[in-house]
Amino acid sequence: MSGTAGVTVEFAGEYFPIEPGGRFIVGREGDLELDENLFLHRHFLEISDDDGLWWLANVGTRLTATVTDSVGGVQAWLAPGARLPLVFETTTVVFSAGPTTYELTLHAAEPTFRATKREHDDGGASTIGAVPLTLSQRLLILALAEPQLRRDGTGMSEIPTSAKAAERLGWTVTRFNRKLDNVCDKFDRVGVPGMRGGQRTFATNRRARLVEHVIASRLVSRDDLALLDVPLPADAEGEGESE
């Protein structure tokens, strides 16, 4: 008989309790059927009780998931075939399938680890983690993450195309893609996985991974979206173009 307490999955305003000893499947089919997105595996994530711990496993073959604690202080990339113990009171799981990004939350009744809140005091500097960003690079990130940041709670949202995001910013697509290259290169250099990909899939994958990373890490918030409606200063129009 398992000695663990239960776990509850939260998605789009619904709650799915899992009893000790249980097994829960997330995917196109399973206990939590997300939608008919053909980019999504039928069975993608599995939550199960084993050896006195709850585990989150990636049972898919292609997709990955970003897993963080409630404040984004701990982040892991869950590749196909990998599994992680659910040690936090609240665990956020973010993943993309095609142009759609999904976010769900796992609540543990008896967590084995409690995260401490990070203090934020950057004096207003535009820095994401250890990566310094220009204002226009920060705006690019916000344009891509806007649909998810405006959504209430967990659920799904569409990642804008480069053309849509460029239009939102009043940029040309060429300028947007150049800035996107710069931002992805910066995150790649500090070890954020998934910022690069094959020639045929790179354009979609890098946008999805960028959104996953900044959302899961709490590196941007809904409050930051106000920047999108502030005219860009003249001296910032060309910043970072040659980076």
C-alpha positions as CSV (number, residue, x, y, z in Angstrom):
1,M,0.0,0.0,0.0
2,S,1.4,3.4,-1.0
3,G,2.3,5.8,1.8
4,T,2.2,8.9,-0.4
5,A,-0.6,11.5,-0.4
6,G,-2.4,12.5,-3.6
7,V,-1.6,14.9,-6.4
8,T,-4.0,17.2,-8.2
9,V,-3.6,18.2,-11.9
10,E,-5.0,21.7,-12.7
11,F,-5.7,22.6,-16.4
12,A,-7.9,25.3,-17.8
13,G,-9.9,25.8,-14.6
14,E,-10.5,22.0,-14.1
15,Y,-9.0,19.9,-11.3
16,F,-8.2,16.2,-11.6
17,P,-7.2,14.5,-8.3
18,I,-5.0,11.4,-8.5
19,E,-5.2,9.0,-5.6
20,P,-2.1,7.3,-4.1
21,G,-1.1,4.4,-6.2
22,G,-2.8,5.9,-9.2
23,R,-1.5,6.7,-12.7
24,F,-2.6,9.6,-14.8
25,I,-2.0,10.2,-18.6
26,V,-1.9,13.6,-20.3
27,G,-2.1,13.8,-24.1
28,R,-4.4,13.8,-27.1
29,E,-6.0,10.8,-25.4
30,G,-5.9,9.7,-21.7
31,D,-7.2,10.9,-18.4
32,L,-6.6,14.6,-19.4
33,E,-7.4,14.9,-23.1
34,L,-6.0,18.3,-24.1
35,D,-7.4,18.7,-27.7
36,E,-7.2,17.3,-31.2
37,N,-3.8,18.8,-31.9
38,L,-2.1,16.3,-34.2
39,F,1.3,17.6,-33.2
40,L,0.6,16.3,-29.7
41,H,1.2,12.7,-28.7
42,R,-1.7,10.5,-27.8
43,H,0.1,9.7,-24.5
44,F,2.7,12.4,-23.7
45,L,3.0,12.8,-19.9
46,E,2.4,10.2,-17.2
47,I,2.0,11.0,-13.5
48,S,2.4,8.0,-11.2
49,D,3.1,7.0,-7.6
50,D,6.2,4.8,-7.3
51,D,8.6,4.0,-4.4
52,G,7.0,6.5,-2.1
53,L,7.2,9.4,-4.5
54,W,5.1,10.9,-7.2
55,W,6.8,11.1,-10.6
56,L,6.3,13.0,-13.8
57,A,7.5,11.0,-16.9
58,N,7.7,12.0,-20.6
59,V,6.3,8.9,-22.3
60,G,6.3,10.5,-25.7
61,T,8.9,10.2,-28.4
62,R,9.4,13.7,-29.8
63,L,8.1,16.5,-27.6
64,T,9.7,17.9,-24.5
65,A,8.3,19.8,-21.5
66,T,9.7,22.5,-19.2
67,V,9.1,21.8,-15.5
68,T,9.5,24.4,-12.8
69,D,8.7,25.1,-9.2
70,S,6.0,27.7,-8.3
71,V,8.4,30.7,-8.6
72,G,10.5,29.6,-11.5
73,G,13.7,29.2,-9.4
74,V,14.2,25.6,-10.4
75,Q,13.8,24.6,-14.0
76,A,14.2,21.2,-15.8
77,W,13.8,20.1,-19.4
78,L,12.0,16.8,-19.5
79,A,13.0,15.0,-22.6
80,P,11.4,11.8,-24.1
81,G,12.0,8.9,-21.8
82,A,12.9,11.0,-18.8
83,R,11.1,11.3,-15.5
84,L,11.3,13.7,-12.5
85,P,10.1,13.4,-8.9
86,L,7.3,15.8,-7.9
87,V,8.9,17.3,-4.8
88,F,7.4,20.8,-4.8
89,E,4.0,21.8,-3.4
90,T,3.2,23.4,-6.8
91,T,4.9,22.3,-10.1
92,T,4.3,24.1,-13.4
93,V,4.6,22.1,-16.6
94,V,4.8,24.0,-19.9
95,F,5.2,22.4,-23.4
96,S,4.5,23.1,-27.0
97,A,3.0,21.0,-29.8
98,G,3.1,22.7,-33.2
99,P,2.0,26.3,-32.8
100,T,0.2,25.7,-29.5
101,T,1.7,26.1,-26.0
102,Y,0.1,24.3,-23.0
103,E,0.5,25.0,-19.3
104,L,-0.7,22.8,-16.4
105,T,-0.1,22.8,-12.7
106,L,0.5,19.9,-10.4
107,H,-0.4,20.3,-6.7
108,A,1.2,17.9,-4.2
109,A,-0.7,17.4,-1.0
110,E,2.5,16.5,0.9
111,P,5.5,18.0,-0.8
112,T,8.9,16.9,0.2
113,F,10.5,20.2,-0.7
114,R,9.3,23.8,-0.3
115,A,10.8,26.5,-2.5
116,T,11.9,29.8,-1.1
117,K,10.8,33.0,-2.8
118,R,13.4,34.8,-4.9
119,E,14.0,38.4,-4.3
120,H,13.9,40.7,-7.4
121,D,15.9,43.9,-7.2
122,D,17.4,44.7,-10.6
123,G,16.9,48.5,-10.3
124,G,14.8,48.4,-13.4
125,A,17.5,46.9,-15.6
126,S,16.3,44.8,-18.5
127,T,18.0,41.5,-17.6
128,I,16.5,38.1,-17.9
129,G,18.5,35.7,-15.7
130,A,22.1,36.2,-16.7
131,V,21.2,37.5,-20.2
132,P,21.2,41.2,-20.7
133,L,18.5,42.3,-23.1
134,T,18.0,45.5,-25.0
135,L,14.5,47.1,-24.9
136,S,13.6,45.9,-28.4
137,Q,14.7,42.3,-27.6
138,R,12.5,42.4,-24.5
139,L,9.6,43.7,-26.6
140,L,10.1,40.8,-29.0
141,I,9.8,38.3,-26.2
142,L,6.6,40.0,-24.9
143,A,5.1,40.0,-28.4
144,L,5.5,36.2,-28.6
145,A,4.4,35.5,-25.1
146,E,1.5,37.9,-25.1
147,P,-1.3,35.4,-25.7
148,Q,-0.2,33.2,-22.9
149,L,0.4,36.1,-20.5
150,R,-3.1,37.5,-21.1
151,R,-4.7,34.1,-20.5
152,D,-6.1,33.5,-17.0
153,G,-4.6,30.5,-15.2
154,T,-3.5,27.4,-16.9
155,G,-4.6,26.2,-20.4
156,M,-3.5,26.6,-24.0
157,S,-2.6,29.5,-26.2
158,E,-1.4,30.0,-29.8
159,I,2.1,31.2,-30.4
160,P,2.1,34.1,-32.9
161,T,3.9,33.7,-36.2
162,S,6.8,35.9,-36.9
163,A,4.7,37.9,-39.2
164,K,2.0,38.5,-36.5
165,A,4.5,39.4,-33.8
166,A,6.3,41.7,-36.2
167,E,3.0,43.4,-37.0
168,R,2.2,43.8,-33.3
169,L,5.5,45.6,-32.9
170,G,5.3,47.7,-36.1
171,W,8.5,46.0,-37.4
172,T,9.3,44.3,-40.7
173,V,9.5,40.5,-40.6
174,T,13.2,40.7,-41.6
175,R,13.9,42.9,-38.6
176,F,11.9,40.6,-36.3
177,N,13.7,37.5,-37.4
178,R,17.1,39.1,-37.0
179,K,16.2,40.1,-33.5
180,L,14.8,36.6,-32.8
181,D,18.2,35.2,-33.9
182,N,20.0,37.4,-31.5
183,V,17.7,36.6,-28.6
184,C,17.9,32.8,-29.2
185,D,21.7,33.0,-29.5
186,K,21.9,34.8,-26.2
187,F,19.8,32.1,-24.4
188,D,21.7,29.3,-26.2
189,R,25.0,30.7,-24.9
190,V,23.9,30.4,-21.3
191,G,22.7,26.9,-21.7
192,V,18.9,27.2,-22.3
193,P,18.1,24.0,-24.4
194,G,16.0,24.0,-27.6
195,M,17.1,27.4,-28.9
196,R,18.4,25.8,-32.1
197,G,17.0,23.1,-34.4
198,G,16.9,21.6,-37.8
199,Q,16.5,23.7,-40.9
200,R,12.9,22.6,-41.5
201,T,11.6,23.0,-38.0
202,F,13.8,25.8,-36.5
203,A,11.5,28.7,-37.1
204,T,8.5,27.2,-35.2
205,N,10.5,25.4,-32.5
206,R,12.6,28.3,-31.4
207,R,9.6,30.6,-30.9
208,A,7.9,27.8,-28.9
209,R,11.0,27.1,-26.7
210,L,11.6,30.8,-26.1
211,V,8.0,31.2,-24.9
212,E,8.2,28.1,-22.8
213,H,11.4,29.3,-21.1
214,V,10.3,32.8,-20.3
215,I,6.8,31.7,-19.1
216,A,8.0,28.8,-17.0
217,S,10.8,30.8,-15.4
218,R,8.5,33.7,-14.6
219,L,10.9,36.0,-16.5
220,V,8.1,38.1,-17.9
221,S,4.7,38.8,-16.5
222,R,1.4,40.3,-17.5
223,D,2.4,43.6,-16.0
224,D,5.2,43.8,-18.6
225,L,2.8,43.8,-21.5
226,A,2.2,47.5,-21.0
227,L,5.6,48.0,-22.7
228,L,4.1,46.9,-25.9
229,D,1.9,49.9,-26.1
230,V,4.6,52.5,-25.3
231,P,6.2,54.1,-28.3
232,L,9.8,52.9,-28.7
233,P,12.3,55.8,-28.0
234,A,14.0,57.0,-31.1
235,D,17.5,56.1,-29.6
236,A,16.3,52.6,-29.1
237,E,15.0,51.9,-32.6
238,G,18.3,50.5,-33.9
239,E,19.7,49.0,-30.7
240,G,21.1,45.5,-30.9
241,E,20.8,45.4,-34.7
242,S,24.4,44.2,-35.1
243,E,24.5,42.0,-32.0
